[in-house]
Amino acid sequence: MNAKKILYNSIYKLMQENRIEKITVDMILKESEVSRATFYRHFRDKFDLINWYHASFVEKELFHSDQSWEQIIYKAAVFMFENKHFYFKAVKFQGQNSLNDFILKYYTSFVEARYKKGSGQTTLSVKEQLAIAYHCSGAVRIFNEWVSGGMAIPPEELTDYFCDLIHDELRKVLE
């Protein structure tokens, strides 16, 4: 197992009993038995480690995919559902380097790239940028509410709601 996965497994285990803001790099190092130098070779801080976990799934499964928009949203929801304890703890933390901020930036980049590809454009108009920002902010808020609420509705139903709420202008290009 590589160092990144060992470190992630350690923070995941620590998150079972601790709030993120209470977990220190020293605690992660002790749990993982990985050196401080190795930790900082891969991550800037514990939040970077948390964000890496989400990004590794997104990069592997979603970003480089020709799947439909609905399939992408569904896969993201299922992944979050399957890792609900991690996401429940991670989205509770609000602040600098939070997973919420990371997901918003990452998702915005993803939607912008997909929009440009679908429209054949290399740049976005101000209106398109605002529409994407509006959509992404709302989407991340919906996911956060879903996670914070214990993921009470199944991923399939969340996906249906989510896709129904996409603005028609975005839908035409994203799908």
N, C-alpha and C positions, 0 to 999 in steps of 0.2 A: 504494500500500500504506500502511496507517495505521501510526502510530508503535508501537502495541502489537505488531503483527505483525513489524515491522522489529526491534524489541527481542527478540522471541521468536526470530526467525531467527538473530540474533546469539548469543544464549545457547546455542541448539541447536548452532550451529557450534563454539562454544567448548567445549561438552560433548563434542565428538568427540575432543578431545585432552586435556581437563582434568577433574579431579574437581570436583564442584560447590563443595566447600569452598575450592578454589584459585581459583575464578573470582571476580573482583571487579567491582563496578559500573563502575570505570574501564575494565576490559577490555571490558565490554559496550558502554560508550559509544564506545570507540575502534573496535570492530568495527562498530557500527551507524551511527556518525557522527551520533548523536542527542545533543542537549544534555542535560546533567545535569538542568536544569529540566524538560525534557520527560519524562525517565525518572521523576523523582519526582512529576510531575503524575499519572502513571498507576500507579506502583508504590511501595510502601514500601521494598522491598529486592529482591534477586535471587530470593528464595524466593517473594515475592508474584508475581513474573513467572512463575516455574515453575508456581505454583498456578493462576494465571490461565489458562494454556494448558489445563490439565486442566478447569477450571471452564467455560471457554468451550465445550468439547465437551459436557460434561454438561448445561449449561443449554440449549444448542441442540438436542441430540439426545435427551436422556433425561428431564430434569425435567418438561418440559411435554408429556409423551407419554401417550397412552392405550394404548400397546403392552402386550403381556403382560409379566409379570415375566421370563420366559425370554428374550423378545426384547430386553429392556433389558439383561440380564446379557450376552447374546451380543454386542450392539452395543458394550458397554463393553470386553469382552474383545478383540473385533476391532480396535477403535480402539487399545487398548494394544499389541496384536500388531503392527499397522501402524506404530506409533511405538515399537517395542521398544527402540531404542537410547536414546531419551529416557527412557523409564520405567526401563530397567535402571540408568542413571546416577542418576536422580532418587530411586529407592527405596533406593539404597545410603546416602544421607545420612540419618542419624537425628539429631534434635535439634529445637530450637525452630524453628518455622515450616516443618518438613519437609513434603514432599508426603504422606508417610504420615499424619501428624497431620491434614493438611488433608483428605485423602480420607476418613479416619474421621469427621471432623466433618460433612463434606458428605454422605456416604453415610447417616449417622445421621439427618440432617435430612430427606433424601429418603425414607427408609424410614418415619420418623415421619409425614411428610405423607401418604404413600401409604396408610399404615395408618389414619390418621384418616379419609381420604377413603373408603377401602373399608369401614370399619366404621360410618361416619356419626357418629363421635365428634368432639368438640372437644378433649377432654383424654384423656390416657392414664393408666391405673392404674399403680401401682408395678410390678406384675407385668408389664404390657405394656412399660413403659419398660425393665425389666431384660431381658426377652426380646429386645427390639430392640437393646439395647446388646450383649448376648451375641452375637447374630447378626452385627451389624455388625463387632464386633471380630474375630470368626472369619473373616468374609468378607474383610476387609481383609488379614488375615494370610495367607489362602489366595492372594489376588492377589499379595501381596508375595513369597511363596514361589515362585509360578509365574513371576513376573518375574525374581526373583533366580536361579532355576534355568534361565534361558535360554528360558522359554516352550516347554518341550519337548513339551508336549501341545497339540494344536490348540485354538483357541477353542471349537469345537463340543463337544469332549469336556470341557473345563473347565466350560462352561455346564451340561452334563448333571450333572456331579458337584456343582456348586454348587447347582443347583436341587434335587437329591436330598437335600441336607443342610439345606434350610430346614425349620425346626420346623413341625409340622403346624398349630399355632395361628396362626403368621404366614402360612403358605401359604394358608390359607382366605381371609384378608383381602387379601393382596397380589396374588393371582391373580384 
